[in-house]
């Protein structure tokens, strides 16, 4: 099977899985701060679930998924509440537990985090298939196909990165790092075909190597992921 066809199929599988994760995990959109041992809401994202479900700044978070909020990894590591199913808050003397599920997406979340990224990815796949049929042996077309597909996957995984989904963050980090060298690789092949050399090919492959090392480092070091 042609290597480019394998890349198209792999990107389709990755995009489908990322889209499913996006649907099942809405953006909660709560920023928190710790005050005297209490976890308090200090920010609400514009399109987040929390802003549309009656959570206010200065509310105290008592539990996340039935446990103390600081035990939840997004609270502990990112000072946000994401990837949660239930949130218990206290406002003055009132305590309520709210449930977050896949039906909690607002209209804006469906549009910006699911429909538009998925639409762009499908456009990238269609254009990639067209280029593959039109120029199956053209090196510039092949690199452009890779660039289009990875851009589409990056777009879909970006919202998962905002939601602090571990798999989405890893995909976004790796793919985003590879986009600049892919673009330079396409430019190099295009000018090479026109018998013009703008920059040395070793620059492109040096960037590939550097970004691969950075991606591997980000997987084994939480501090690098944060950076």
ZADREN-540073 format. One record per residue (C-alpha): residue in one letter; x, z, y. Coordinates in Angstrom, 2 decimals, decimal comma. Each point is the difference from the previous one (the first is absolute). Layout:
BEGIN
ATOM   aa        xx        zz        yy
ATOM    a         X         Z         Y
...
***
This chain:
BEGIN
ATOM   aa        xx        zz        yy
ATOM    x      0,00      0,00      0,00
ATOM    x      1,23     -0,85      3,50
ATOM    x      1,58      3,00      1,76
ATOM    x     -2,09     -0,59      3,12
ATOM    x     -3,21      0,06     -2,08
ATOM    x      1,11      3,34     -1,48
ATOM    x      0,55      1,38      3,53
ATOM    x     -3,48     -1,17      1,05
ATOM    x     -1,61      1,67     -3,02
ATOM    x      2,00      3,21      0,50
ATOM    x     -0,98      0,15      3,68
ATOM    x     -3,67     -0,52     -0,93
ATOM    x      0,16      2,93     -2,44
ATOM    x      1,77      2,22      2,55
ATOM    x     -2,46     -0,96      2,76
ATOM    x     -2,99      0,71     -2,26
ATOM    x      1,33      3,43     -0,93
ATOM    x      0,81      0,85      3,63
ATOM    x     -3,45     -1,13      1,11
ATOM    x     -1,64      2,21     -2,63
ATOM    x      2,04      2,96      1,27
ATOM    x     -1,06     -0,84      3,55
ATOM    x     -3,66     -0,02     -0,98
ATOM    x      0,21      3,30     -1,89
ATOM    x      1,99      1,83      2,67
ATOM    x     -1,46     -0,27      3,51
ATOM    x      2,10      1,00      2,99
ATOM    x     -0,90      3,63      0,66
ATOM    x      1,90      0,09      3,27
ATOM    x      0,72      3,69      0,61
ATOM    x      3,19      1,21      1,63
ATOM    x      0,71      3,71     -0,41
ATOM    x      2,33      2,66      1,30
ATOM    x      0,84      3,45     -1,38
ATOM    x     -0,77      2,93      2,31
ATOM    x      0,73      3,56     -1,12
ATOM    x     -0,43     -0,99     -3,64
ATOM    x     -3,25     -1,91      0,63
ATOM    x     -0,34     -3,77     -0,25
ATOM    x     -1,86     -1,36      3,04
ATOM    x     -1,20     -3,51      0,82
ATOM    x      1,91     -1,37      3,00
ATOM    x     -0,66     -3,75     -0,25
ATOM    x     -2,76     -2,34     -1,21
ATOM    x      0,69     -3,69     -0,59
ATOM    x     -2,29     -2,49      1,72
ATOM    x     -1,29     -1,73     -3,16
ATOM    x      0,40      2,97     -2,33
ATOM    x     -2,65      1,55     -2,22
ATOM    x      0,38      3,42      1,68
ATOM    x     -0,98     -1,15      3,48
ATOM    x     -3,25     -1,44     -1,37
ATOM    x     -0,89      3,06     -2,07
ATOM    x     -0,09      2,79      2,54
ATOM    x      3,53      1,38     -0,22
ATOM    x      1,35      1,13      3,37
ATOM    x      3,40      0,75      1,42
ATOM    x      0,80      3,74     -0,31
ATOM    x     -2,02      0,32     -3,23
ATOM    x      1,81      2,13     -2,56
ATOM    x      0,65     -1,57     -3,39
ATOM    x     -0,60      2,57     -2,73
ATOM    x      0,37     -2,12     -3,12
ATOM    x      0,91     -3,52     -1,09
ATOM    x     -1,30     -0,93     -3,45
ATOM    x     -0,89      3,65     -0,54
ATOM    x      3,56      1,24      0,61
ATOM    x      1,87      1,40      3,02
ATOM    x      0,72     -2,93      2,35
ATOM    x      3,78      0,51     -0,02
ATOM    x      0,04     -0,71     -3,74
ATOM    x     -1,27     -3,54      0,66
ATOM    x      2,96     -2,39      0,18
ATOM    x     -1,11     -1,96      3,11
ATOM    x     -0,51      3,24      1,95
ATOM    x      3,32      1,40     -1,12
ATOM    x      2,08     -3,15      0,51
ATOM    x     -1,78     -2,04      2,69
ATOM    x     -2,18      2,50      1,92
ATOM    x     -3,08     -2,09     -0,78
ATOM    x     -2,90      0,22     -2,41
ATOM    x     -0,29     -3,11     -2,18
ATOM    x     -0,58     -0,68     -3,70
ATOM    x     -2,52      2,85     -0,22
ATOM    x     -3,43      0,21     -1,64
ATOM    x     -1,35      3,16      1,67
ATOM    x      0,89      1,78      3,23
ATOM    x     -1,23      3,47      0,96
ATOM    x      0,07      0,79      3,71
ATOM    x     -0,98      2,93      2,19
ATOM    x     -1,33     -0,24      3,54
ATOM    x     -0,59      3,41      1,53
ATOM    x     -2,06      1,77     -2,70
ATOM    x     -1,24     -3,13     -1,75
ATOM    x      1,66     -1,24     -3,20
ATOM    x     -0,80     -3,33     -1,60
ATOM    x      1,46     -2,12     -2,80
ATOM    x     -0,05     -3,76      0,51
ATOM    x      0,41     -2,60     -2,75
ATOM    x      2,08     -3,17      0,43
ATOM    x     -0,74     -2,91     -2,35
ATOM    x      0,22     -3,79     -0,12
ATOM    x     -3,30     -0,25      1,93
ATOM    x      1,61      1,76      2,97
ATOM    x      1,50     -3,13      1,55
ATOM    x     -1,37     -0,78      3,43
ATOM    x     -0,61     -3,56      1,18
ATOM    x      3,35     -0,12      1,79
ATOM    x      1,88      1,12     -3,11
ATOM    x     -1,63     -2,69     -2,11
ATOM    x      0,88     -2,61      2,59
ATOM    x      3,56      0,96      0,96
ATOM    x      1,27      1,59     -3,22
ATOM    x     -1,73     -2,03     -2,72
ATOM    x     -1,71     -3,23      1,09
ATOM    x      2,64     -1,37      2,41
ATOM    x      3,05      0,81     -2,19
ATOM    x     -1,72     -1,39     -3,10
ATOM    x     -1,10     -3,10      1,90
ATOM    x      3,53     -0,63      1,26
ATOM    x      1,43      0,46     -3,50
ATOM    x     -2,47     -2,49     -1,49
ATOM    x      0,93     -2,47      2,75
ATOM    x      3,70      0,53     -0,86
ATOM    x     -0,71     -0,64     -3,70
ATOM    x     -1,93     -3,19      0,74
ATOM    x      2,74     -1,28      2,29
ATOM    x      2,64      0,92     -2,59
ATOM    x     -1,81     -1,96     -2,73
ATOM    x     -0,30     -2,97      2,39
ATOM    x      3,72      0,11      0,81
ATOM    x      0,89      0,35     -3,69
ATOM    x     -1,97     -3,13     -0,85
ATOM    x      1,24     -1,92      3,02
ATOM    x      3,72      0,85     -0,30
ATOM    x      0,65      1,62     -3,41
ATOM    x      3,79     -0,45      0,19
ATOM    x      0,55      0,64      3,70
ATOM    x      2,13      3,13      0,60
ATOM    x     -1,43      0,56      3,49
ATOM    x     -3,56     -0,18     -1,31
ATOM    x      0,81      2,43     -2,81
ATOM    x      1,47      2,60      2,37
ATOM    x     -2,95     -0,50      2,38
ATOM    x     -2,37      0,70     -2,91
ATOM    x      1,82      3,26     -0,74
ATOM    x     -0,14      0,92      3,69
ATOM    x     -3,75     -0,68      0,21
ATOM    x     -0,81      1,96     -3,14
ATOM    x      2,12      3,02      0,91
ATOM    x     -1,44      0,02      3,53
ATOM    x     -3,49      0,12     -1,53
ATOM    x      0,95      2,84     -2,36
ATOM    x      1,67      1,83      2,90
ATOM    x     -3,16     -0,33      2,10
ATOM    x     -2,15      1,48     -2,78
ATOM    x      2,41      2,85     -0,73
ATOM    x      0,40      0,92      3,69
ATOM    x     -3,29      1,90      0,14
ATOM    x      0,88      1,81     -3,24
ATOM    x      3,24      1,04      1,65
ATOM    x     -2,04      1,48      2,86
ATOM    x     -2,06      1,86     -2,59
ATOM    x      3,25      1,33     -1,56
ATOM    x     -0,80     -1,43     -3,43
ATOM    x      3,37      0,25     -1,82
ATOM    x     -0,21     -3,41     -1,72
ATOM    x     -1,21     -1,70      3,18
ATOM    x      2,81      1,54      2,05
ATOM    x      2,63     -1,13     -2,52
ATOM    x     -1,37     -3,55     -0,12
ATOM    x     -0,21     -0,17      3,78
ATOM    x      3,56      1,29      0,44
ATOM    x      1,48     -2,43     -2,51
ATOM    x     -1,96     -3,08      1,05
ATOM    x      0,32      0,58      3,74
ATOM    x      3,78      0,27     -0,29
ATOM    x      0,18     -3,34     -1,82
ATOM    x     -2,00     -2,03      2,54
ATOM    x      2,83     -0,58      2,57
ATOM    x      2,56     -1,29     -2,55
ATOM    x     -2,69     -2,20     -1,58
ATOM    x     -0,80     -1,49      3,40
ATOM    x      3,71     -0,61      0,72
ATOM    x      0,36     -1,53     -3,48
ATOM    x     -2,84     -2,42      0,79
ATOM    x      1,59     -0,90      3,35
ATOM    x      3,39     -0,56     -1,68
ATOM    x     -1,49     -2,30     -2,67
ATOM    x     -1,96     -1,95      2,59
ATOM    x      3,03     -0,67      2,19
ATOM    x      2,17     -0,72     -3,05
ATOM    x     -2,42     -2,74     -0,99
ATOM    x      0,41     -1,44      3,51
ATOM    x      3,80      0,10     -0,47
ATOM    x      0,36      2,72      2,63
ATOM    x      1,54      3,42     -0,54
ATOM    x     -1,15      2,71      2,41
ATOM    x      1,53      3,02     -1,75
ATOM    x      1,90      0,75     -3,20
ATOM    x     -1,97      0,39     -3,23
ATOM    x      1,90      3,19     -0,82
ATOM    x     -1,81      1,71      2,90
ATOM    x     -3,31     -0,56     -1,77
ATOM    x      1,19      1,36     -3,33
ATOM    x      1,75      2,91      1,71
ATOM    x     -3,37      0,95      1,49
ATOM    x     -1,65     -0,29     -3,42
ATOM    x      2,61      2,34     -1,45
ATOM    x     -0,17      2,49      2,86
ATOM    x     -3,81      0,18     -0,07
ATOM    x     -0,04      0,38     -3,79
ATOM    x      2,40      2,95      0,25
ATOM    x     -2,14      1,55      2,75
ATOM    x     -3,14     -0,41     -2,11
ATOM    x      1,58      1,65     -3,03
ATOM    x      1,27      2,81      2,22
ATOM    x     -3,50      0,48      1,42
ATOM    x     -1,41      0,43     -3,51
ATOM    x      2,42      2,79     -0,92
ATOM    x      0,16      1,79      3,32
ATOM    x     -3,10      1,44      1,66
ATOM    x      1,94      0,40      3,23
ATOM    x      0,65     -3,73      0,14
ATOM    x     -3,66     -0,72     -0,71
ATOM    x     -0,91      2,13      3,00
ATOM    x      2,49     -1,86      2,18
***
